Structure formats: C-alpha cells, structure tokens
C-alpha cells in the first residue's frame, strides 16, 4: 500500500469511526506518560535552571521514544498487517470528526439554554466556562475549532505525509506535552518551557498551512479569501501565540467575525487581543460555519498532501521512513 493511500484511508477511517475509547487511544496513553513524567522527573522541584534541564529532557525523550516505539512496532509486523496498523495509527492521530462533533454539540445545546451551552463548550476549552454569556460561549467554541484545526487535524496530517504514523504520533506527543505542562504559571514556568517552545516550532509550518487552507476554503462558508488573509496580516501578530494567533485570525477573517477579548483561566482573567476587529461578534450559527470550514480546509490539505506524496519524492521520507513501506 502506498503512503498516499494510507493517508487517505486514515482520513476516511476517522470520518467513519471517529475516536476510539480512551482505554485504547494512544493519545490518552501519551497523557498518562506526561503525567508520570511530571510527577517523577528528576529535578522537578529544584532550582529553576534544573527544572528547565529536566523539562527539556522530558520534552525530547517522550516524542523521540514515541517515534521509535511506533516505528519498531509497525516494522515488526507482517507487511499486510503493518499497513493496516499504520492506517489505524494515523487515523487516531487525527481528530476532525471529534472536533466537528464537539462544535456541533455546542451549537445544538444552545437551544436548551445557556447552561447547556456552557457545559458543552467546557469539553472543548481550558478556560473557565461557568460565567460565560452567549458571546463568550460562541467565541470559545470558534477559537477552539480554529486552534484545533491545526493541532488536531492539519499538523498530524502534515507530519503523517512526511513520516507516516511514527512521525504523526511523535507530533501528537509534542502537542500533548504542551497542553499538559506548557503553561506560564508557577508550577510549569520552568519545567514546561521546553515543551511549549518545541510545540511552537513543530506547529509553525502546519499553522500557516491551516491559515492558507482556511482562506482558500472560506467561500464555502460565505467568506472571502482576501478578508481571511488580510485579517491574518493585520491581527495575527497581536496574539501571544505564533501559531494559535494566525489560525484564529484566519478563521475570524474567513467567517467575518470578531474573536478574542477577556477570558478567565483558573480564576485569572486574561485579556486576549481582538482578532477581526472590524467585524461584529459571532453568534451560535457561526460555530457550525467554523466546523464546516475546518472540514473543508483539512480536506484541501489532505488532498494536497496525498497528491504530493504520490507524485513527488519527499527527501524527508528517507529519514523519517514509513513503517514497513520503504
């Protein structure tokens, strides 16, 4: 089976089956490993410099170990089985269906009242949701779709095209590390610093692909590629994240809505920059538009990636060899 066919089949598998149960989900296993490292890493609670060294070792060792174990496992299987396993592993690294379902649930729960909508959006975001008004719920959902279009869909696709399941899963470990320890609070400021920087580096190119794809697909949700790109140019740099900023700005421009503003994280208020400042605030129907934009833009990237992999030799493929196919 060709590498391009594996990517396409993995995409279809996620659309049909969605996410496996947590007990069988490799990304959940990654979360357990990060939690274990957080609790037991040498030097975890010592001087800041020691914490940084310890955190850097964890940030390098866990993704490298994930890549090596996944590659060894795939290559140890007979070829027909190895191809099927690699398709399955690439599929669990992707999450377009799960992201779409979470967003749709927020949109549908709005009819039952604001409390139902808050509960639904709490499964998508890390911010405090108990005091969100309608605009806060919608903004949180749309921003989550925009950011996770990169983290959960396009970035794993990008690395899957280059290096198959081992590299896609290694990226997911990088992203899991950032989501669990890449914070700037007292607990993780030093220990999680390397994980956060590594995630910024790993997501840099995919985030820009996410923005370009969202701009290209924007007419499908009533948007304008020109507006999406212009909003990226004007507003993306105002965000403190080099990757989330460009993704959220692209979605703000593509949907013609204003994102950002004051949010609360663990009781601490954060004034996030406004993206798409010239637009009006989003409403609940914009959540569905954002989810459809995610699907359309991810399909563009998936299609381009599989065609590229099928037609043009990728030098990186000689380093990040696919499981049993090369």
C-alpha positions in Angstrom: 0.0 0.0 0.0 1.4 3.4 -0.9 2.0 6.2 1.6 -0.7 8.4 -0.1 -3.3 5.6 0.1 -2.5 5.2 3.9 -3.2 8.9 4.5 -6.4 8.8 2.5 -7.7 5.7 4.2 -6.8 7.0 7.7 -8.8 10.1 6.9 -11.8 8.0 5.8 -11.4 5.8 8.9 -11.7 8.8 11.2 -14.8 10.1 9.3 -16.5 6.7 9.7 -15.5 5.6 13.2 -14.2 8.7 15.0 -12.1 8.4 18.1 -11.5 5.0 19.9 -12.4 4.6 23.5 -10.0 6.3 25.9 -8.6 3.0 27.2 -7.4 2.2 23.6 -6.5 5.7 22.5 -2.7 6.2 22.0 -3.1 10.0 22.8 -4.6 9.1 26.2 -1.6 6.8 26.8 0.6 9.8 26.0 -1.3 11.9 28.6 -0.6 9.2 31.2 3.1 9.2 30.3 3.3 13.0 30.5 1.6 13.0 33.9 4.0 10.3 35.1 7.0 12.4 33.9 5.5 15.5 35.6 5.3 13.7 38.9 8.6 11.8 38.8 11.1 13.6 36.6 14.5 14.2 38.4 14.9 17.8 39.4 11.2 18.5 39.0 11.0 20.7 42.2 14.5 22.1 42.4 16.1 25.3 41.2 14.6 26.9 38.0 17.7 26.0 35.9 17.5 22.4 37.0 13.7 22.4 36.2 14.4 23.6 32.7 17.0 20.9 32.1 14.7 18.3 33.4 11.8 19.6 31.4 13.9 19.8 28.3 14.9 16.1 28.7 11.3 15.1 29.0 10.3 17.2 26.0 12.8 15.5 23.9 12.7 12.0 25.3 8.9 11.4 25.1 8.4 12.4 21.4 11.6 10.6 20.4 10.5 7.5 22.3 7.1 7.6 20.8 8.5 7.8 17.3 11.0 4.9 17.8 8.4 2.6 19.5 5.8 3.3 16.9 8.3 2.6 14.1 9.6 -0.5 15.7 6.1 -1.8 16.3 4.9 -1.3 12.7 8.1 -2.7 11.2 7.8 -5.8 13.4 4.5 -6.8 11.8 4.0 -8.8 8.6 3.5 -6.3 5.7 -0.3 -6.6 5.1 -0.9 -6.2 8.9 1.7 -3.4 9.2 -0.1 -1.4 6.5 -3.5 -1.8 8.3 -2.0 -0.9 11.7 -0.3 2.2 10.3 -3.6 3.4 8.8 -5.2 2.9 12.1 -2.5 4.8 14.0 -2.5 7.7 11.6 -6.3 7.8 12.0 -6.1 8.1 15.8 -3.6 10.9 15.4 -6.3 12.9 13.5 -9.4 14.3 15.1 -11.6 16.1 12.6 -14.8 14.1 13.4 -14.4 14.6 17.1 -13.7 18.3 16.7 -16.8 18.7 14.4 -19.0 16.7 16.9 -17.9 18.8 19.9 -18.6 22.1 18.0 -22.0 20.8 16.7 -22.9 19.8 20.2 -22.3 23.4 21.5 -24.4 24.8 18.7 -27.3 22.4 19.3 -27.3 22.7 23.1 -27.8 26.5 22.7 -31.5 25.8 22.1 -31.7 24.3 25.6 -30.3 27.3 27.3 -27.0 29.0 28.2 -26.2 26.5 31.0 -26.4 23.6 28.5 -24.2 25.5 26.0 -21.6 26.3 28.8 -21.5 22.6 29.7 -20.9 21.6 26.1 -18.2 24.1 25.4 -16.4 23.1 28.6 -15.4 19.9 26.8 -13.6 21.9 24.1 -11.7 24.6 26.0 -9.4 25.1 29.0 -10.9 28.4 30.1 -13.5 28.8 32.9 -16.9 28.4 31.3 -19.3 28.8 34.3 -19.7 32.6 33.8 -19.7 32.8 30.0 -22.5 34.7 28.3 -23.7 33.7 24.8 -20.9 35.6 23.1 -18.3 34.0 25.4 -19.6 30.5 24.6 -19.6 31.2 20.9 -16.2 32.8 20.9 -14.7 30.0 22.9 -16.1 27.4 20.6 -14.9 29.1 17.4 -11.5 29.8 18.8 -11.2 26.2 19.8 -12.1 25.0 16.4 -9.6 27.3 14.8 -6.7 26.3 17.0 -7.5 22.6 17.0 -7.9 22.6 13.2 -4.1 22.9 13.4 -3.2 20.9 16.5 -5.7 18.1 16.0 -6.1 17.8 12.2 -3.7 19.6 9.8 -0.5 19.3 11.8 -0.8 15.5 12.3 -1.7 15.3 8.6 1.4 17.3 7.7 3.7 15.0 9.8 1.9 11.9 8.6 2.6 12.8 5.0 6.3 13.3 5.8 6.9 10.3 8.1 3.8 8.2 8.4 2.3 7.1 11.7 5.5 7.3 13.8 6.1 10.9 13.0 2.4 11.8 13.3 2.3 10.2 16.7 5.5 11.9 17.7 3.9 15.2 16.9 0.9 14.3 19.0 3.2 13.7 21.9 4.7 17.1 21.4 1.3 18.7 21.4 0.1 16.6 24.4 3.2 17.8 26.4 2.4 21.4 25.6 -1.3 21.0 26.5 -0.4 19.5 29.9 2.8 21.2 31.0 3.4 24.1 28.6 1.9 26.8 30.9 3.4 30.0 32.2 2.2 29.6 35.8 4.2 29.0 38.9 4.1 25.2 38.5 5.2 24.9 34.9 7.0 28.2 34.0 10.4 26.5 34.0 9.6 22.7 33.7 7.3 23.2 30.8 9.3 25.9 29.0 10.9 23.5 26.5 7.7 21.6 25.8 6.0 24.9 24.9 8.8 26.1 22.6 9.0 22.7 20.9 5.3 22.8 20.2 5.6 26.3 18.8 8.4 25.0 16.5 6.6 21.8 15.5 3.3 23.7 14.7 4.9 26.6 12.9 4.5 25.4 9.3 1.2 23.5 9.8 -0.4 26.6 11.4 0.4 28.6 8.3 -1.0 25.8 6.2 -4.1 25.9 8.3 -4.5 29.6 7.7 -3.9 29.3 4.0 -6.3 26.4 3.7 -9.0 28.2 5.7 -8.6 31.2 3.4 -8.9 29.1 0.3 -12.0 27.3 1.6 -13.7 30.4 3.0 -16.1 30.9 0.1 -17.7 27.5 1.0 -19.0 29.2 4.3 -19.8 32.5 2.7 -16.4 34.1 3.4 -13.7 35.8 1.4 -10.1 34.5 0.9 -8.9 38.2 0.7 -10.6 39.0 4.0 -9.1 36.0 5.7 -5.6 36.7 4.5 -5.9 40.4 5.4 -7.1 39.6 8.9 -4.1 37.3 9.3 -1.7 40.1 8.1 -3.2 42.7 10.4 -4.1 40.8 13.6 -2.2 37.5 13.9 0.9 39.2 15.3 -1.1 40.7 18.2 -1.7 37.2 19.7 0.9 35.9 22.1 1.0 32.5 20.4 2.7 32.4 17.0 0.5 29.5 15.8 -2.8 30.0 17.5 -2.8 33.6 16.5 -2.6 33.0 12.8 -5.1 30.2 12.9 -7.7 32.2 14.9 -7.1 35.3 12.8 -7.7 33.3 9.6 -10.9 31.9 10.9 -12.0 35.4 12.1 -11.5 36.8 8.6 -12.9 33.8 6.8 -16.1 33.8 8.9 -16.3 37.6 9.2 -16.5 37.6 13.0 -14.6 39.1 15.9 -12.7 36.8 18.2 -10.7 37.3 21.4 -11.5 39.5 24.4 -11.5 38.8 28.1 -11.3 35.2 29.2 -10.8 33.5 32.6 -8.4 30.7 33.2 -8.4 29.1 36.7 -9.9 32.2 38.1 -7.3 34.5 36.4 -8.6 36.9 33.8 -6.7 37.2 30.6 -7.4 40.0 28.1 -6.8 38.3 24.7 -6.3 40.6 21.7 -9.2 41.2 19.4 -8.9 39.4 16.1 -11.1 40.6 13.2 -11.6 43.9 15.0 -13.8 45.4 12.2 -16.3 42.6 12.3 -19.3 42.0 14.7 -19.3 39.4 17.4 -20.2 35.8 16.4 -23.4 34.1 17.2 -24.3 30.4 17.5 -24.7 29.7 13.8 -21.0 30.7 13.3 -19.9 27.6 15.3 -21.3 25.4 12.6 -19.7 27.5 9.9 -16.4 27.2 11.7 -16.7 23.4 11.9 -17.6 23.2 8.2 -14.6 25.4 7.4 -12.4 23.1 9.4 -13.5 20.1 7.5 -13.2 21.8 4.1 -9.8 23.2 4.7 -8.5 20.0 6.2 -9.7 18.1 3.2 -7.8 20.5 1.0 -4.6 19.9 2.9 -5.2 16.1 3.0 -5.8 16.0 -0.8 -2.7 18.2 -1.5 -0.6 16.0 0.9 -1.6 12.7 -0.7 -1.1 14.0 -4.2 2.3 15.4 -3.2 3.3 12.1 -1.6 2.1 10.1 -4.6 3.8 12.3 -7.3 6.9 13.9 -5.8 9.6 12.1 -3.8 10.0 13.7 -0.4 13.6 13.8 0.8 12.5 13.7 4.4 10.9 10.4 3.7 14.3 8.8 3.5 15.0 9.9 7.1 11.5 9.5 8.6 10.8 6.2 6.9 7.3 4.9 6.8 6.6 1.8 8.8 7.0 -1.2 6.5 6.6 0.5 3.2 10.1 1.8 2.5 
